[in-house]
Amino acid sequence: MTTCYSTNRSGRLTPVLLAIAAIAFAGCGDREGLSEINWELAWQDEFNGPAGQSPDSTKWKFDVGVDWGNEQLEYDTNRPKNVALDGNGNLSITAHKENYVENNVQRDYTSGRINTWGFFAQERGRFEARIRLPVGQGIWPAFWLLGNNFDQVGWPRCGEIDIMEYRGQEPNKLIGSLHGPGYSGGDALTGSYVHPGAPLNNDFHVLGVEWDANRITWTLDGTRFQAITAENVPSGSAWVFDHPFFIILNVAVGGRFVGPPDATTVFPQTMLVDWVRVYKIQ
């Protein structure tokens, strides 16, 4: 998602300017032993609860505001209209087209963004979510990780793992990226995978990464389709994926990565998240 944070005096997350990555990277390969690892469940949210209830406040906090450094068009709110349980065991993050004004800021779209900063972060392991994606020109959902030390070292030194980015106008294509010092923004290590079946918004899919000391591998429904290793980092740059990262889920509207919605875009658009699960090596 290529958005990091700084902290203000209240401890609330606030954005700092970043760029967007869209450079192809060929990093597929076998897992050289990770297939034999026994994974132990370390953290999870199954999003069970009544319709309209906000996500568990002991696990998630809201990012409320605009832009986040990517020229996005929505105002991200903490309203149940934008982020809530659906009563069927899913979290819904919904983008609406509406005139919205808050803190003297006006936007034509609203949506939501939540994260686990301060509640949960983990170094290495397997991070997965079962998600049904939204669709449409200018719709930009993401499931990603950010280095827990961002407030000490800044971005991109904190590191960023984009488990899933997705342009709503390309409903069969997944994008996964790594950002770090010397390989961030337009120079990020990035690859894509075109799903050969039905568009990804037609059903739920399990999206994930497996992360060890020197390699991060992307998976779709348990099938590995891309890997990036420490050897792929540019000469003189550091592999910064050696500390805990926290989880972010969001649906952006517009921005440099996807462009604005157009007359073909239908609103509202919802990303449904059945569960998020994180495993560590047993």
N, C-alpha and C positions, 0 to 999 in steps of 0.2 A: 504493500500500500504506500510505501515510501513517505510516511509521516512520522516524525518523532515528536518529542515534547521537551519543554523545560517546566520547572515548577515555579508557581508564584508563592507569595508568603502564606497563603491559605493552604498550600499543598495540593491545590487543584491542578490538573494537567492543562497546560497551555501549549499551543503549537509554535514550532520554529520552522523556518522555511526550508523545504527540501525540493528535490526534483523527482522526475519520474523515469523509470527504466523500461526499455523496450528493445533490448539487444538480444538476439538469439544466442543460445549457448548449447552446445552439444555435449552433454555430460552423462549420458546413459551408461549403465554398466551393471555388472552383478554386484552382490552385496558383500562378497568376500567374508562370509561368516556370520553376518547379522541374522541370516535366516535361522541359525541355530540358537539364537538367544532366547532365553525364557523371560518374557515381559511380565512385570508386576504392575497392576493398576495402582497409580499414585494419586490421582485426582480425577473427579468427574462431576458433571452436571447433566442430569437427565431431563431437566426442565418440566418436571411434573408439578401440577398445581392448577388452580382454577383459571379460566379465561380472564384476561385483563390484569392479572397479577404481574407486578414487575419482577424481573429476575432476582434471584437470591442476593440480598444486599450484603451477605457475608462472603460472597464469591465474586461479585461484579460491581463495578462502579461505572457511572455514565461519563462520557465526554460530551459536554454541552457547548455548542457554539458553531462557528462557521469556518469554512475553507480548509484549515489544517495544512496549508502550504501547497495544495495541489489545484487551486482555483476551482474547487468544487462549488456547486450552486446551492446546496441544501443547508438548512439550519438543522443541526442535530439536537434533538430534545430528549428529555427524560420522561415524556408523556407515554402512557400506555398505548395511545394511538400509534406511536412509532416503535415502541419496544415493549413487548409483553409476552407472557405465556398465552398460548392459544386454547388451553384446556384439553388438548389432545396429545400432550406430552412433547410439545415443541415450543421453542422460542421463536417469535416472529419479530423480524426487523423490517419495518414497512416504510417505503418512500411514498409520500403523497405530493401531488401537485396542489398547492394551496398558497394563498397569500398569508405570510406569517411574519409577525413583528415581535422581536424581543430585544431588550436592552438597546433600543433605538436602531436595531439592525433589521432590515426587511429582506425577506427571501421569498421566492416563488415556489420553493420545494422544502419539505421537511423529511427527515429520516432519523436514524439512530446509530449510536456507536457505543460499545461497552468494552471494558477491559478488566483484567484481573490484577492490575498493579497494586501492590500492597497486600494482596490476599494470597496469590499463588504465583510462583515462578519456579522453573526447573531447568537445570543444565542437562542437556542430552536426553535421550529416550525416544519415545514415539508419541506424537501429538496427532490426534485424529478428531474429526467431527463429521457427523452424518447430516448432510445439508441438501435442501432443495433450493436451487438457485432461481433468482428472478431473471427477467429477460427484457430486452428492448434497448434501442439506441440511447446511449447516455447513462445507462444503469451500470454501476460499478461496485459489486459486492467483493468483500475480501475477508479472509481468515488468515491471521498473521501473528507473528511473534516479534517482540521488541526487547532488546537487552535491558535487564533490570537496573543496570548502572547508568542509564541514559542521563540521569540528573547529575551524575558526577563527571562523566566524560563527554557527554553530548553525542549527537548523531553526526556522522555514521559510525564513530568509534564504538558506540554501544552495540552495534550490529542489528540487523533486521532479517528475519526469515519470512518471506511471503509464501505461505503454504498454498494459498489459492488467491489469485486475482483473476478477474473474468470481465470481459467486455460484453455487456448485454446484447450488443449487435453481432456478436460472434458466439452463438450459443453452444457450439461444439468444442470450443477451445479453452483450455486451462493454461494459466501462466504462473510459473514459480520463479522466485528470485532470491538472491542474497545481496545484501548491501553491507559494506564495511569500508574502512579507510582505504582509499585508492580504487574502490570499485563500487561506487554509489551513484545515485542519480542515473544519468544516461550511460554510465559505465558499469552498471550493476551486472552481476553474473545472472543471466536470465535465460530461461528456456520455456518452450510451450509444447503442449500436447493436444492434438486434435482427436477428439473422441469419435470413433467410427460409427457409433450407433445413433440412437435418437438424441436430439438436443438435450443438454444437461439439465435444463429447466423442467424436463418432462417428468422427472422422478428424483428421489433421494439418491445421493451418492456419498460414499465415505472418502473424504479427502484427508490426506495426511502427509507427514514426513517422519522418517527414521533418521536419527541424529546421533552420530558417534563422535569420537575425538577428531577425526580427520575428514569426515564425509557427511553430507546431508542428502537423503534420497527422498524423492517425491512419489506418492502413491495415489492411485485412484481405484477404489473398490478392491484394495489389497494388491493390485498389480503395480509394480515399480516401473516408472516411465522416464525418470530423469535423476541424475546424480551429479552433484558438484563436490569436489574434493579440495583439500587445502592446497594441492598442487596447482589448481586452476586460478588461485589468487595471483594477481599481477606481481611481478618481481618487485621487491621492496615493500610490499604491503603485508599486513598481518591478517591471519585467520583469527577472527575475534569471537568465535563461537565456542568459548571456553568458560562460560559463566551462565547463571540463570537468566531465562527469558520469560516474559509474561505474555498472555494471550489477548488478542483484540479481534472483535467481530464487528463488522459495520457494512452498511450499504450507502455508498456515495451516489450523488446525482451530478453528472457532468464532471468537469475537470479535464486536465490536459491529456490524460490517458484514454479517455473515452469520447470526449466531445460532449456537447449539450444534447439533451433530448430533442426530438423533432416531432413532427405531426404523426409519425408512426408509433411513438412510444405511448403505451397504455399505462395509466395510473389508476389505483395504487399498484406498486410492485413490492412483493414480499420475499425475503429470504427466510425460509423455515429451517431451524436447527433442531434436529431430533435429540442430539446429545453431543457433548464434547468430553473426550477421555484422554488422559495422559498416563503413559506407562513409563516405568523406569526398568533398568536392567536388574533382574532378580539376583 
